[in-house]
Amino acid sequence: MALNIFRKDMLVSALIITIAIFLVGFYLGDKLDEFRIDDATQLLNEGELHSESFEAQDEFFNLFTKNSCSLDIIRLNTLGKELGEMGRTLAKYDIKKLTHRQSYINLERKYFISELKFYNFKKKMSERCDNNDPIILFFYDIEDNQESLRQGYVLDVLGRGIQNLSVLSFDMNFDDGSVKALKNYYGIKTAPTIVVNFEKKIEGFFSEGELRAILKKQ
């Protein structure tokens, strides 16, 4: 009888310890997610301020000077690099997320909107200033799509290796008007799909060498 009571006490103690470990782990994971969200939010807020500053500067120069292209292009390339860093940070945090799913979705939404604004800026500069710095739109699928992962890695390498190349990545299944507008305009049906320099659409996986060759022809 005493042995049975001892065994029951051991099982209860083990259950309590297991629950305590789970709760502590959940609490720590929740706090880590809060830190990641705060960090990513700060990055996005800073990016939005830089974007608004660029927009105000561009409007000012258009009103008061004849040609602001040189300075605008330099600032726009800086914005592109900042967007790239934000994207890498969000991707890293998204993989590690444990809680606060809706907060991550809202951050992704803000990021995709920021990318579309940047894309609009680049189109404006290409027409007004005859700027030919390359830009790539990358539509990916996060659901069981190894080719999207491979293509993302290749584009990351390419973006670091080609001066002033901007790579903007969009989850093709994300539920937001900005992503849907791009998908509808370019007729995006599958992932990975890439749009080079506003016009050339290519579907499926392309190696670094193939993409470099395509960029040279554009």
C-alpha positions in Angstrom: 0.0 0.0 0.0 2.8 2.4 1.0 4.6 1.6 -2.3 1.5 2.4 -4.3 1.2 5.8 -2.5 4.9 6.5 -3.2 4.5 5.7 -6.9 1.4 8.0 -7.1 3.3 10.8 -5.4 6.2 10.3 -7.8 3.9 10.5 -10.8 2.2 13.6 -9.5 5.5 15.2 -8.8 6.8 14.4 -12.3 3.6 15.8 -13.8 3.9 19.0 -11.8 7.6 19.4 -12.8 6.7 18.7 -16.5 4.0 21.3 -16.5 6.3 23.8 -14.7 9.0 23.3 -17.3 6.5 23.7 -20.1 5.1 26.9 -18.6 8.6 28.4 -18.1 9.5 27.5 -21.7 6.3 29.0 -23.0 6.9 32.2 -21.0 10.5 32.5 -22.2 9.4 31.9 -25.8 6.7 34.5 -25.5 9.3 37.0 -24.2 11.7 36.2 -27.0 8.9 36.7 -29.5 8.1 40.1 -27.9 11.7 41.1 -28.3 11.8 40.0 -31.9 8.6 41.9 -32.7 9.8 45.0 -31.0 13.1 44.9 -32.9 11.4 44.3 -36.2 8.8 47.0 -35.6 11.6 49.5 -34.8 13.4 48.6 -38.1 10.2 49.0 -40.1 9.3 52.3 -38.4 12.8 53.6 -39.2 12.4 52.4 -42.8 9.0 54.2 -43.1 10.6 57.4 -41.9 13.4 57.1 -44.4 10.9 56.4 -47.1 8.8 59.5 -46.1 12.0 61.6 -46.0 12.9 60.5 -49.5 9.4 61.3 -50.8 9.5 64.8 -49.2 13.0 65.4 -50.6 12.0 64.3 -54.0 8.9 66.5 -54.1 10.9 69.5 -52.8 13.6 69.1 -55.5 10.9 68.7 -58.2 9.3 71.9 -57.2 12.4 74.1 -56.6 15.1 72.6 -58.8 15.5 71.4 -62.3 17.3 68.1 -61.7 17.6 66.1 -58.5 18.3 62.7 -60.1 21.8 62.1 -58.8 20.9 62.6 -55.2 17.6 60.8 -55.5 19.2 57.7 -57.0 21.8 57.5 -54.3 19.2 57.8 -51.5 17.0 55.2 -53.3 19.8 52.7 -53.4 20.3 53.2 -49.7 16.6 52.6 -49.1 16.9 49.4 -51.1 19.7 48.1 -49.0 17.8 48.9 -45.8 14.7 47.0 -47.2 16.9 44.0 -47.9 18.2 44.0 -44.3 14.6 44.3 -42.9 13.6 41.3 -45.1 16.4 39.1 -43.8 15.6 40.1 -40.2 11.9 39.3 -40.6 12.6 36.0 -42.3 15.0 35.0 -39.5 12.4 35.9 -36.8 9.5 34.3 -38.6 11.3 31.0 -38.6 11.8 31.2 -34.9 8.3 32.5 -33.9 6.5 30.7 -31.1 3.7 33.0 -30.2 2.2 36.4 -31.4 1.3 35.1 -34.8 -0.9 38.0 -35.7 1.8 40.5 -34.8 4.2 38.7 -37.2 1.5 38.9 -39.9 1.0 42.6 -39.3 4.8 43.1 -39.6 4.9 41.2 -42.9 2.0 43.3 -44.2 3.9 46.6 -43.4 7.0 45.2 -45.0 5.2 44.2 -48.2 3.6 47.6 -48.4 7.0 49.3 -47.9 8.4 47.1 -50.8 5.6 48.2 -53.1 6.2 51.9 -52.3 9.9 51.3 -53.0 9.0 49.6 -56.3 7.0 52.6 -57.3 9.9 54.9 -56.5 12.2 52.9 -58.6 9.8 52.9 -61.6 9.5 56.7 -61.2 13.3 57.1 -61.2 13.8 54.8 -64.2 11.4 57.0 -66.2 12.3 60.5 -65.0 16.0 60.0 -64.5 16.8 57.3 -67.0 18.1 55.1 -64.2 19.0 51.6 -65.2 19.9 50.1 -61.8 18.5 46.5 -61.9 15.5 45.5 -59.8 13.9 42.0 -59.3 10.5 41.1 -57.9 10.5 37.6 -56.4 7.2 35.8 -55.7 7.6 32.8 -53.4 5.5 30.2 -51.8 6.2 29.3 -48.1 4.1 26.1 -48.2 6.3 23.1 -49.1 8.1 24.8 -51.9 11.8 23.9 -51.9 12.3 25.7 -55.2 11.2 29.0 -53.6 13.7 28.4 -50.8 16.5 27.7 -53.3 15.6 30.7 -55.4 15.5 32.9 -52.4 19.0 31.9 -51.4 20.3 32.5 -55.0 18.7 36.0 -55.0 20.2 36.8 -51.7 23.7 35.9 -53.0 23.0 37.9 -56.2 21.8 40.9 -54.3 25.0 41.0 -52.3 27.1 40.5 -55.3 25.7 43.0 -57.8 26.0 46.7 -57.0 22.7 48.6 -56.7 20.6 45.5 -57.5 17.3 45.6 -55.5 15.5 42.4 -54.8 11.9 42.7 -53.5 10.3 39.4 -52.2 6.6 38.8 -51.8 4.7 35.8 -50.4 2.3 35.2 -53.4 -0.4 33.8 -51.0 -0.3 36.7 -48.6 -3.7 38.3 -48.1 -3.1 42.0 -48.7 -4.1 44.4 -51.5 -0.5 45.4 -52.3 0.5 41.8 -53.0 -2.7 41.0 -54.9 -2.3 44.1 -57.1 1.2 42.9 -58.1 0.0 39.4 -58.7 -2.8 40.5 -60.9 -0.8 42.9 -62.9 2.0 40.4 -63.7 -0.3 37.4 -63.9 1.5 35.5 -61.1 0.2 31.9 -61.0 3.1 29.8 -59.6 6.2 30.1 -57.4 8.9 30.9 -57.7 8.3 33.6 -60.3 10.6 36.5 -61.0 10.0 39.8 -62.7 13.2 41.6 -63.9 13.3 45.3 -64.5 9.5 45.9 -64.4 8.8 43.8 -67.5 10.5 40.4 -68.0 8.6 37.6 -66.2 10.3 34.2 -65.7 8.8 31.2 -63.9 10.5 28.4 -62.1 14.0 28.1 -60.5 16.9 29.9 -62.1 20.5 29.6 -61.1 22.8 32.5 -60.2 24.5 32.3 -63.6 21.3 32.2 -65.5 20.0 35.3 -63.7 23.2 37.2 -64.3 22.9 36.5 -68.0 19.3 37.7 -68.0 20.3 40.9 -66.1 23.0 41.6 -68.6 20.5 41.5 -71.5 18.1 43.9 -69.9 
